[in-house]
């Protein structure tokens, strides 16, 4: 089975800091530039490092916040992980991806205490109209170039349109070669595609006159996701001064499990 990354080595440093060295494969290639990584698998491998760092059985990751500091090179990189705020019920951990001598992404995750709150559980987000196996294959996303987009499979609701719609996405690619990919890593490694499933200016890069890359990705989860399919119920909005936002309700086949937000910088496509 193919993979997005190869693990080169892992080191334990002083004060509990972990450094993991990776090499990306062609499947991690981004859509905007052929020499960069796509943010989606980068989110997945960062989630892998966050979730493996000193886990506690009675806590889980409830929020992942990622800030993109610039282009993510399609080149070797290191992820350095540390605990910022330790605690028995609330904990904040950080993973920083660095390549070619600079930081590329800063990811922080809140781990929160889990306990039985089923007696008061309640949601306002609605279940998806259809399960992914009930929907037709959606090929329009393939208008975007890059190895990551080639690696995924998508289906979509019939009413998906520029600016709003529901799309399901999955893939058969391991996050790291030779190692199993847990559900959280698998699903988090696709969330960033939310910015490309309902673009207001249409799909595809070849004829695009505007670009709208996101500079962050915020993911909040009110429950742990399950399964192999990620449902993205996305809304994309552009302001009048060069800034936009993509907001999504995140689903698995059991229902909504969280939300994501991405802030966008909207600018003319360089030619």
N, C-alpha and C positions, 0 to 999 in steps of 0.2 A: 504494500500500500504506500502511496506517495505521502509526503509530509511537507508542511510549510517551513519547518526549521530542523536543523541538526544541532544537537547539544555538543559543544566542544569539550567543556569541562565545567566543574562547579567547585568553588572555593569558599571556605569559611574564614572570615576575617575577625579581627578583634571586636569586642562588644556586640557579638551576635550578628554582625553584618554578613550577608551572603552575596557572593558574586557568581553569576552564571553566564557563561560565554556561549554565544550562538552564531550559527551561519545560516542565513536565509536561503531558501531554494527559489526557483523560478515561480513557484506557486504563490509566493508571498508578494509578487510584483504588483505595484499600484496601477491606478487608472490614469492619473494626471501626467505622470512621467515614467518612462520605462526604467529609469535608474533609481527609482524609489520603491519603498515598501508600501503596501496598502495598510491603512490604519486598522482594518478589521482583524487580520491575523496578528498584527502587532498587539492589539488589545487582548487577543487570546493568549499569546505567550506571556504577556505581563500578568494577566489573570492567573495563569499557571504558577508564576513565581509568587504572587501574593497569596494564593490559596495554599501553597505548600510551605509557606514560611511559618514555623512554630504553630501549627493548627491546634485548636482547642475543641474538644468534642461538643461542648455546650454552647458554642458560638458559631456564627456563620457570617460571611460577607453580605452586607445589606446594601452597600453603596460603593461604586467604583467611580472615581473622578479622574479623568485623564486630560492633561493639558499638552498640546502638541507645540513644541518649541521651534519647529522648522521642518524642512524636508527630512524624511526618514530614509537614509541611504539603503539601497539593496546591497548591503555589505555586512561583514562581521560586526557584532555588537556585544555589549555586556549589559546585563541587568543587575543592578545593585539594590538589594532589599534590606530594609531595617524597620524596626518598630519605633514609631514616634511617640506614641502615647499608650503604654501598657496598661492593662486593667483586667479584672476578673469578669466584668460584665460589658465593658466598652473598651475597644482597642482600635488604634489607628496605625496602619502600616503603610509603608511607601516603597515603591519600586521605581527606579530611574533607569531608562534605557539610554545608553551612550554609544556613539559610533564616530569614528574618525576624529576623536578628540573633543567632541562636544555632546551635551545632553540633547536628546531628541524628544523624549516623552517623559513626563512626570506623572505617575499613577499613584493615587492614594485610595485606600479602602478602609471603610469602617466595618469592623467586626462587632456584632451585637449579640447579647445573650439571647438564646432561644428558650422558650418555655411554652406550655400549653395555653393558648388563648383562643381555642376553637369555640368556646362558649360565647365569645363576643366578636368573632370574625365577621367581616362584612366588606363588600366591594361595591364600587360605583361603576368601574370599567366593565363593559359588557363582553360576553363570550363572542368569539368570531362567528360569522354566519356559516362558514363551511370549514371542514377539516381539510388539510392539504391534499389528502388522497381523493378529494371530491372536486378538485380544481384542475383546469388545464395547465399544461406547461407554459411558462411565460418566458419567451426568448428575447424580449426587447432589451433586457439588461445587458445582453451580450453586445450591444452597441458600444459599451465601454471596453477599452482595451485592458491588457494586463493579465498576468498569470492568475491572480486571485479570482477575478471575475470568471475566468475559464473553469475554475475548480468548483463552482457552485451550481446548484440546481434550484430553480425557482418556479413557483406557481402563483397565480394572482386572481383576485376577485375580478369579475367582469366590469365593475364600475370604477376600477382604478383609473385615475386620470392625473395629469400634471397638477401637482399641489396637494393631492389627497388620495389615499387608497390603502388597500390591504394586500400584502405580499407575504408569502411563506418562502423560506430559504433553508437549504441544508447542503451538506457536502460529505464526501467520503474520504477526505484527506486528514491524516493525523496532524495534530499540532506540532509534535516533536517526533522525529523518526525513531522507531524502535520502542516507543513508550505509549501506553494507553492514554487516550484523551477522555478525561472525565466530562460529564454533562455540562458543568458550569463553564469550563474552558471552551468546549465545543460551541456552545451557544453565544457566549460573550465574544467569541472570535468571529461573529457575523453581524453584530449589532451595528457597527459603523456603516454598513450598507444602507441603513435607513436614509442617509443623505442622498442616495442615488436611485431609490425606487420610485419616487414621485417628483422628480425635479420639475420646477415650474416652466423651465425653458426647453423641455423635451429631453429625450434620451440620446446618448451617444456623444462622442468627443469630436469627431471629424468635422462636423459643421457647426459646432457650438461657437457662439459669439461672446458668451460670458462664462466665467468660471465661478464656482461657489464652494470652495473647500472649507471644511470645518476646522476650527482651531482648538476645539475641545470635544469631549464626549463624556456625558454624565449619565450614569446608569443607577437607578434605584430599584430595589427588589423587595416587595413585601412578602414574598415566599421564595423558596428555592425552586428554580426551574427544573423541568424533567424532559427527557426524550431527545430526539435528534432534530426536530423541526423547530425553527424560530419564526414566529409570526410577527410581522412588523406592520402595525396600523399607524401610518405616518401622515403627518400634515407638515407641509413646507410653506413658509411665509417669508416674503422679502419686504424689507423696509425701503424707504425712498432715499436713504443716505448711504447705501453700500453695505448694509448689514442685514442678515437674515437669520432665521432659526428653523430647524427641523425638530419637531416634537413627535414622539412615538409612544404608543402603548405596546408593550412587548407581551407576546403570547407564547405558550407552548400548547400542545394538543389538549391539555387539561383546562386551559383558560388563561386569562391575563395574569402575569406574575410581576410586572413592574413597568417602568417607564424610562425613556431616554430623551436627552436633549442635546442638541448640537448647535453651537453658534457658528454662523457662516460669514466669511468675508467675500463679498460679491464684487467682481472686478472684470474688466474686459479681457478676453482671451488673448494672450500674446501671439503674434503671428510672425 
